[in-house]
Amino acid sequence: MRLAACLLFALATSASAAAAAEQCRFIEARAEREACYQRQDVARAARQQANEARQAQQKPYEPMAQEDAQLAKSLRSICRGC
């Protein structure tokens, strides 16, 4: 029952998002239509910046970095320009 409710909610939100994106082309007045497109461009740019910021904050997982640094340090002391 909960799964069905979740699926209906997801379907409704995706349909409303698609409808919101398509509404500009049906506006008759040119000035209003262009203003609608500009609002969509601003919203798209904000979403894109948020995605880029989120990706920049994510640190790649490197479990061996500390061990690699220790190994490199020990190798430098063993081999000096071999």
PAVOLUM-209298 format. One line per field, with one value per atom (N, C-alpha, C): residue in three letters; atom name; residue number from 1; x, y, z. Coordinates in pm, 1 decimal, always signed. Each point is the difference from the previous one (the first is absolute). Layout:
res: ALA|...
atom: CA|...
n: NUM|...
X: X|...
Y: Y|...
Z: Z|...
! end
This chain:
res: MET|MET|MET|ARG|ARG|ARG|LEU|LEU|LEU|ALA|ALA|ALA|ALA|ALA|ALA|CYS|CYS|CYS|LEU|LEU|LEU|LEU|LEU|LEU|PHE|PHE|PHE|ALA|ALA|ALA|LEU|LEU|LEU|ALA|ALA|ALA|THR|THR|THR|SER|SER|SER|ALA|ALA|ALA|SER|SER|SER|ALA|ALA|ALA|ALA|ALA|ALA|ALA|ALA|ALA|ALA|ALA|ALA|ALA|ALA|ALA|GLU|GLU|GLU|GLN|GLN|GLN|CYS|CYS|CYS|ARG|ARG|ARG|PHE|PHE|PHE|ILE|ILE|ILE|GLU|GLU|GLU|ALA|ALA|ALA|ARG|ARG|ARG|ALA|ALA|ALA|GLU|GLU|GLU|ARG|ARG|ARG|GLU|GLU|GLU|ALA|ALA|ALA|CYS|CYS|CYS|TYR|TYR|TYR|GLN|GLN|GLN|ARG|ARG|ARG|GLN|GLN|GLN|ASP|ASP|ASP|VAL|VAL|VAL|ALA|ALA|ALA|ARG|ARG|ARG|ALA|ALA|ALA|ALA|ALA|ALA|ARG|ARG|ARG|GLN|GLN|GLN|GLN|GLN|GLN|ALA|ALA|ALA|ASN|ASN|ASN|GLU|GLU|GLU|ALA|ALA|ALA|ARG|ARG|ARG|GLN|GLN|GLN|ALA|ALA|ALA|GLN|GLN|GLN|GLN|GLN|GLN|LYS|LYS|LYS|PRO|PRO|PRO|TYR|TYR|TYR|GLU|GLU|GLU|PRO|PRO|PRO|MET|MET|MET|ALA|ALA|ALA|GLN|GLN|GLN|GLU|GLU|GLU|ASP|ASP|ASP|ALA|ALA|ALA|GLN|GLN|GLN|LEU|LEU|LEU|ALA|ALA|ALA|LYS|LYS|LYS|SER|SER|SER|LEU|LEU|LEU|ARG|ARG|ARG|SER|SER|SER|ILE|ILE|ILE|CYS|CYS|CYS|ARG|ARG|ARG|GLY|GLY|GLY|CYS|CYS|CYS
atom: N|CA|C|N|CA|C|N|CA|C|N|CA|C|N|CA|C|N|CA|C|N|CA|C|N|CA|C|N|CA|C|N|CA|C|N|CA|C|N|CA|C|N|CA|C|N|CA|C|N|CA|C|N|CA|C|N|CA|C|N|CA|C|N|CA|C|N|CA|C|N|CA|C|N|CA|C|N|CA|C|N|CA|C|N|CA|C|N|CA|C|N|CA|C|N|CA|C|N|CA|C|N|CA|C|N|CA|C|N|CA|C|N|CA|C|N|CA|C|N|CA|C|N|CA|C|N|CA|C|N|CA|C|N|CA|C|N|CA|C|N|CA|C|N|CA|C|N|CA|C|N|CA|C|N|CA|C|N|CA|C|N|CA|C|N|CA|C|N|CA|C|N|CA|C|N|CA|C|N|CA|C|N|CA|C|N|CA|C|N|CA|C|N|CA|C|N|CA|C|N|CA|C|N|CA|C|N|CA|C|N|CA|C|N|CA|C|N|CA|C|N|CA|C|N|CA|C|N|CA|C|N|CA|C|N|CA|C|N|CA|C|N|CA|C|N|CA|C|N|CA|C|N|CA|C|N|CA|C|N|CA|C|N|CA|C|N|CA|C|N|CA|C|N|CA|C|N|CA|C|N|CA|C|N|CA|C
n: 1|1|1|2|2|2|3|3|3|4|4|4|5|5|5|6|6|6|7|7|7|8|8|8|9|9|9|10|10|10|11|11|11|12|12|12|13|13|13|14|14|14|15|15|15|16|16|16|17|17|17|18|18|18|19|19|19|20|20|20|21|21|21|22|22|22|23|23|23|24|24|24|25|25|25|26|26|26|27|27|27|28|28|28|29|29|29|30|30|30|31|31|31|32|32|32|33|33|33|34|34|34|35|35|35|36|36|36|37|37|37|38|38|38|39|39|39|40|40|40|41|41|41|42|42|42|43|43|43|44|44|44|45|45|45|46|46|46|47|47|47|48|48|48|49|49|49|50|50|50|51|51|51|52|52|52|53|53|53|54|54|54|55|55|55|56|56|56|57|57|57|58|58|58|59|59|59|60|60|60|61|61|61|62|62|62|63|63|63|64|64|64|65|65|65|66|66|66|67|67|67|68|68|68|69|69|69|70|70|70|71|71|71|72|72|72|73|73|73|74|74|74|75|75|75|76|76|76|77|77|77|78|78|78|79|79|79|80|80|80|81|81|81|82|82|82
X: +82.7|-82.7|+87.7|+105.4|+89.3|+76.3|+35.1|+71.7|-84.9|-126.0|-90.1|-11.4|-8.1|-10.0|+127.2|+113.7|+126.9|+11.4|-42.5|+5.0|-92.4|-118.2|-92.7|+57.6|+62.6|+60.3|+112.6|+84.7|+111.9|-50.4|-103.2|-56.9|-61.4|-68.4|-63.3|+104.3|+107.3|+101.9|+76.5|+26.3|+71.3|-87.6|-129.0|-91.1|-12.0|-6.2|-12.3|+129.3|+114.9|+126.8|+10.2|-43.5|+2.4|-97.2|-114.5|-98.7|+52.9|+70.7|+54.7|+106.0|+75.4|+103.3|-59.6|-114.6|-60.1|-95.8|-29.1|-103.0|+39.0|+125.5|+41.9|-37.5|+8.2|-24.5|-146.2|-90.4|-141.7|-44.8|+89.7|-34.4|-2.8|-108.8|-20.3|+84.3|+0.6|+71.5|+150.8|+67.7|+142.8|+80.5|-31.0|+75.2|-15.6|-122.1|-23.6|+69.6|-3.4|+64.6|+150.6|+61.1|+143.9|+36.7|-85.5|+24.0|-6.8|-92.7|-11.7|+126.3|+49.5|+123.5|+119.2|+4.9|+109.5|-6.0|-121.0|-13.3|+46.8|-33.7|+44.1|+151.7|+60.9|+145.9|+67.1|-55.6|+56.6|-11.7|-115.2|-20.3|+94.8|+18.5|+90.1|+143.7|+41.1|+135.8|+20.4|-101.0|+11.2|+12.6|-79.7|+9.4|+136.8|+52.0|+130.2|+111.1|-6.4|+100.3|-8.6|-121.6|-16.1|+58.5|-21.6|+56.8|+152.0|+56.1|+145.6|+58.6|-67.0|+48.4|-6.1|-107.0|-13.2|+108.3|+30.9|+103.6|+138.5|+21.2|+129.7|+22.7|-107.8|+12.8|+26.7|-42.4|+18.9|+147.8|+55.4|+140.9|+10.6|+85.6|+12.7|+55.5|-48.3|+40.1|+133.5|+99.5|+133.4|+49.4|-33.2|+38.9|+149.6|+69.7|+141.6|+92.1|-53.4|+82.7|+100.5|-43.3|+90.2|+108.6|-39.0|+98.1|+96.3|-51.9|+86.0|+104.8|-39.6|+93.7|+109.6|-37.2|+99.9|+96.1|-52.5|+84.0|+95.9|-47.7|+86.1|+111.0|-33.7|+100.2|+107.2|-41.6|+97.2|+85.4|-56.5|+76.8|+102.0|-36.1|+95.1|+123.3|-20.8|+115.3|+85.9|-57.6|+73.7|+78.1|-67.8|+59.0|+17.2|+120.0|+23.9|+54.2|-94.2|+38.5|+60.0|-44.1|+52.3|-21.7
Y: -118.8|+118.8|+126.0|-0.9|+115.3|+14.6|-112.7|+3.8|+65.3|-33.9|+59.1|+150.2|+42.2|+142.5|+72.9|-62.1|+61.1|+11.7|-103.6|+3.3|+106.5|+13.7|+103.7|+139.3|+18.7|+128.9|+32.1|-98.2|+20.8|+32.0|-68.7|+23.9|+138.8|+41.6|+131.8|+111.1|-15.6|+105.0|+7.4|-113.3|+4.4|+60.6|-27.7|+57.2|+150.8|+46.8|+143.6|+72.8|-64.2|+61.8|+12.3|-101.7|+5.5|+105.3|+11.9|+99.7|+140.3|+20.1|+131.5|+39.5|-94.3|+29.9|+31.9|-52.5|+18.4|+117.8|+65.9|+102.5|+125.7|+29.9|+124.8|+5.9|-108.4|+5.7|+23.5|-13.7|+21.2|+141.9|+83.7|+139.2|+79.1|+68.8|+73.2|+126.9|+80.1|+127.8|-24.6|+63.9|-23.3|+41.3|+114.7|+49.1|-94.8|-47.2|-93.2|-133.3|-45.2|-127.3|+8.7|+110.2|+16.7|+12.8|+65.7|+10.7|-138.6|-81.8|-136.8|-79.7|+12.0|-70.2|+48.7|+129.2|+53.3|-53.4|-10.6|-57.4|-144.5|-73.9|-138.9|-8.7|+90.2|+0.6|+28.4|+94.0|+32.3|-120.6|-66.2|-117.7|-112.7|-18.4|-104.3|+28.8|+126.2|+36.9|-20.6|+30.2|-19.8|-149.1|-83.5|-145.1|-51.0|+50.8|-44.3|+40.0|+121.4|+43.9|-82.1|-32.3|-81.8|-138.9|-56.9|-131.6|+4.7|+105.1|+12.9|+18.1|+78.0|+20.3|-130.5|-75.6|-126.9|-97.6|-1.1|-90.0|+43.7|+130.2|+49.5|-33.9|-5.4|-30.2|-147.3|-85.0|-142.3|-33.9|-56.6|-37.3|-144.0|-26.5|-137.6|-89.8|-118.4|-95.7|-61.7|+22.7|-53.8|-71.9|-127.1|-70.7|-26.0|-2.6|-35.4|+122.2|+119.0|+119.7|+9.9|-27.4|+10.1|-107.3|-119.8|-108.2|+25.2|+56.5|+32.8|+104.5|+97.7|+103.4|-59.5|-91.0|-64.9|-84.8|-73.2|-82.7|+86.6|+110.2|+89.1|+57.5|+32.9|+54.0|-104.3|-123.8|-104.5|-33.8|+5.9|-27.6|+109.8|+123.7|+110.1|-16.6|-56.6|-16.5|-119.9|-97.7|-117.0|+27.4|+53.1|+16.1|+148.7|+45.7|+142.5|+17.1|+5.4|+23.3|-119.5|-117.3|-121.8|+0.1
Z: +0.0|+0.0|+0.0|+84.0|+4.6|-130.4|-60.6|-126.9|-107.7|-3.6|-98.9|+21.7|+126.7|+29.3|-41.6|+24.7|-40.0|-151.3|-69.4|-146.1|-56.4|+57.1|-46.2|+25.1|+115.1|+31.2|-96.7|-27.6|-92.1|-140.3|-42.2|-132.3|-8.6|+105.3|+0.9|-1.5|+76.8|+3.4|-130.7|-63.6|-127.5|-108.3|+3.5|-99.1|+19.4|+125.1|+23.8|-37.7|+20.2|-37.9|-151.3|-70.1|-146.4|-51.1|+64.3|-41.3|+25.8|+109.4|+31.3|-102.3|-50.3|-97.7|-135.6|-30.9|-131.8|-6.5|+108.9|+0.1|-76.8|-14.5|-64.0|-147.2|-67.6|-144.5|-34.4|+97.1|-26.2|+32.0|+49.9|+31.7|-130.0|-22.1|-125.8|-8.7|+105.9|-2.8|+0.1|-93.6|-16.9|+123.4|+58.4|+115.5|+118.9|+22.1|+110.7|-25.2|-124.0|-35.3|+20.6|-42.8|+18.6|+148.1|+77.6|+143.9|+64.8|-47.0|+51.4|-31.9|-121.7|-38.5|+82.8|+27.2|+81.2|+142.2|+56.8|+134.9|+1.1|-105.1|-7.8|-12.1|-75.4|-13.0|+133.3|+76.5|+131.0|+93.2|-2.8|+85.7|-40.7|-130.9|-48.1|+41.0|-10.8|+39.3|+150.2|+80.1|+145.3|+32.0|-67.8|+22.1|-41.4|-109.5|-49.7|+97.4|+52.6|+97.4|+127.4|+42.5|+120.3|-21.5|-118.6|-30.1|-4.0|-59.8|-5.7|+139.4|+84.5|+136.8|+78.6|-20.1|+69.9|-44.1|-129.3|-50.1|+47.0|+13.5|+45.7|+147.4|+77.8|+142.4|+25.4|-92.2|+20.0|-15.1|+101.7|-0.2|-49.0|-95.3|-47.8|+110.0|+4.6|+103.0|-38.6|+82.0|-24.5|+125.5|+13.2|+121.9|+9.8|-110.5|+0.4|+0.2|+0.6|-11.3|+114.0|+121.1|+114.2|-7.1|-36.0|-11.9|-115.8|-109.4|-113.7|+38.2|+80.5|+43.1|+87.4|+87.8|+84.9|-82.4|-98.9|-86.1|-81.0|-54.8|-77.9|+87.6|+123.7|+90.9|+31.0|+21.5|+30.2|-122.6|-119.4|-121.2|-26.6|+31.8|-19.4|+88.5|+116.2|+88.5|-40.0|-70.7|-42.7|-128.2|-98.6|-131.3|-29.8|-11.9|-25.8|-141.3|-96.1|-138.7|-68.6|+31.7|-61.8|-149.5
! end
